């Protein structure tokens, strides 16, 4: 029997905190290279660095990564690579933002002080220790899909809500005696760079975070030894991944961009491309009608063999 052919699309999740003086000068050549190489996805640039996920051929991704590593402070960039059967993005976007991950705390500088990095191989021991509290720094809809056993869910809609949550819960979390170790994690590591820097600035000393995030853990730690429960939400058309970074079982609600599982698809509030149980009450009848028309146009385009979402219009 012939060996199974590898999945054709290379997916690179990356970030790097570094000082960019002129994001506009970086943006144009980076976007031009991505388009020339057939690479798609989203890259965010800010004065604090670069963040994003891109996908394409092995050669295309290699070319873009080489270009990024040549940028100031990016030589040590360590992207998380995985593979997909089909292109998980519709277009290429390179955007300039105030922050590459929005926390809304302008004085927090991950380049100055962050928590202790913990390799995936040592993570289980740390989070199983009785003197450790484990905090999931991701958004509420991400945590609902999967998290580490025993982790605290802040139930925050966005990362910007995390500082206020921690300040409100600090006494409950840390207690009045010997402060516990605080272990935090996120998808690829970037949010924890800021979250641990934030806790350090708040006077918490024993702060740890999972190096490379959940993606690194799922790729490194065997499933039979894992303390991860569920699937991991990713911000592309794969929607979720499991151990080995294989595609998970969730789809995406095209109305609210939240993940939907089997129970959601069975709900009477779920209409493909129009609504799901999480967003049905958040949208008006007019909005749902607009989504339904968009879905109809998408199906027409697919039937003609043409792209609809992400099509280039001249």
GIUR-V614863 format. One record per run of one state. SS is the DSSP state (@ for helix, = for strand, . for the rest). FROM is the first residue (numbers start at 1). TO is the last residue. If there is no record, write none. Layout:
# GIUR-V614863
SS/FROM/TO
SS/FROM/TO
This chain:
# GIUR-V614863
./1/8
=/9/17
./18/22
@/23/36
./37/39
=/40/46
./47/48
=/49/56
./57/57
@/58/69
./70/79
=/80/84
./85/91
=/92/96
./97/115
=/116/118
./119/119
@/120/128
./129/131
=/132/136
./137/139
@/140/143
./144/145
=/146/148
./149/151
=/152/153
./154/158
@/159/174
./175/180
=/181/185
./186/189
@/190/201
./202/206
=/207/210
./211/212
@/213/220
./221/222
@/223/225
./226/227
=/228/230
./231/231
=/232/233
./234/239
=/240/241
./242/242
@/243/245
./246/246
=/247/247
./248/250
=/251/252
./253/258
=/259/260
./261/261
@/262/265
./266/270
=/271/271
./272/274
=/275/275
./276/279
@/280/282
./283/284
@/285/303
./304/314
